[in-house]
Amino acid sequence: GELMDEKTITYLVENEKDFYITYCKVLGLLKAMKLGEIKTLAWLVSTSHFNNNMVVVTSGVKKKIAQDMDISVNTVTKALSPLVEREILYRDTDSDSRRDGVYYIHPEYYWKGSLAERKKMLRIALELKAKEK
């Protein structure tokens, strides 16, 4: 795919208990995305797990995304494939169901957690990509 006007935003958040970085590089990709993909990704980003970017997507979660983002469940379902194809999301290889599964938001585009854990997850993402080839 063609990358246009890529932008990166980094936020450092610090409080007395935690220090973490929230990193987002997906902004440049938005031009090529459909509204349903953007809304689905926005919901997934906002609910991803700390330090691993994992999101579990079941039929119930799809209904919640649809309700929260004012789109249809079908739109949510259709949004997942292009997000995986663009490598913004990657699917856990152990996921059994074609409809439900565990996804990870690629840490190159979005990250919520420590820099050390982000580096680990970037390595894992590269290893998964190498296995696919």
C-alpha positions in Angstrom: 0.0 0.0 0.0 0.9 3.6 -0.5 1.8 5.6 2.6 0.7 9.3 2.4 1.4 12.1 4.8 2.4 9.8 7.6 2.2 11.5 11.0 3.3 10.3 14.4 2.1 11.5 17.7 3.6 10.4 21.0 2.2 11.1 24.4 4.1 10.6 27.6 1.8 10.0 30.6 3.1 10.0 34.1 1.5 9.6 37.5 2.7 8.4 40.9 2.1 4.7 40.1 2.7 4.3 36.3 4.8 5.7 33.6 3.9 4.7 30.0 4.0 5.9 26.5 1.0 6.1 24.1 2.3 6.1 20.6 0.2 6.4 17.4 1.5 6.4 13.8 -1.7 5.4 12.1 -2.9 8.9 11.3 -1.3 8.9 7.8 -3.2 5.7 6.9 -6.6 7.2 7.6 -7.0 8.6 4.1 -7.2 5.1 2.6 -9.6 3.7 5.3 -13.3 3.5 5.2 -15.3 5.1 8.0 -16.3 1.7 9.4 -12.6 0.7 9.6 -11.7 3.9 11.3 -14.4 3.6 13.9 -13.6 -0.1 14.5 -9.9 0.6 14.9 -10.6 3.6 17.2 -12.7 1.4 19.5 -10.1 -1.4 19.5 -7.3 1.1 20.3 -9.3 2.6 23.1 -9.8 -0.8 24.7 -6.6 -2.6 23.9 -4.6 -4.2 26.7 -1.8 -2.4 28.3 1.7 -3.5 27.2 0.6 -6.0 24.5 -2.1 -4.2 22.4 -4.3 -7.3 22.5 -8.0 -7.1 21.8 -10.4 -10.1 21.9 -13.1 -9.8 19.3 -16.2 -12.0 19.8 -19.7 -11.6 18.4 -20.6 -9.8 21.7 -17.7 -7.4 21.3 -18.7 -6.7 17.7 -22.1 -5.8 18.9 -20.6 -3.5 21.6 -18.3 -1.8 18.9 -21.3 -1.4 16.6 -23.4 0.1 19.4 -20.7 2.4 20.8 -19.5 3.6 17.3 -23.0 3.9 15.7 -22.3 1.4 12.9 -23.7 -2.1 12.1 -22.2 -5.4 13.3 -21.7 -6.3 9.6 -19.6 -3.1 9.2 -17.4 -4.1 12.1 -17.0 -7.6 10.7 -16.1 -6.3 7.3 -13.6 -3.8 8.8 -11.4 -6.5 10.4 -10.1 -8.0 7.2 -8.7 -4.8 5.6 -7.1 -3.8 8.9 -5.3 -7.2 8.9 -4.4 -6.9 5.2 -2.9 -3.4 5.9 -1.0 -5.0 8.8 -2.5 -2.5 11.3 -4.0 -5.5 13.1 -2.6 -9.0 13.2 -4.5 -12.0 14.3 -3.3 -14.5 16.9 -2.2 -17.6 15.0 -3.9 -19.8 17.6 -7.4 -18.3 17.0 -9.6 -21.2 16.0 -12.7 -19.4 14.7 -12.8 -17.4 11.5 -15.4 -15.0 13.0 -14.0 -14.5 16.5 -10.4 -14.2 17.6 -7.6 -12.5 19.4 -6.1 -9.6 17.5 -3.1 -7.3 18.3 -2.8 -3.8 17.1 0.6 -3.6 15.4 3.0 -1.7 17.8 4.5 0.2 14.9 1.1 2.1 14.5 -0.2 2.3 18.1 1.2 1.5 21.5 0.0 1.9 25.1 2.7 0.7 27.5 6.4 0.8 28.2 9.0 1.3 25.5 10.7 -1.9 26.5 7.5 -3.9 26.0 6.9 -2.1 22.7 10.3 -3.3 21.4 9.5 -6.9 22.4 6.1 -6.7 20.6 7.7 -5.2 17.5 10.1 -8.2 17.3 7.1 -10.6 17.7 5.3 -8.8 14.9 8.3 -9.0 12.6 8.7 -12.8 13.4 5.0 -13.4 12.6 5.4 -11.5 9.3 8.5 -13.6 8.4 6.5 -16.8 9.1 3.8 -15.8 6.7 6.2 -15.5 3.8 
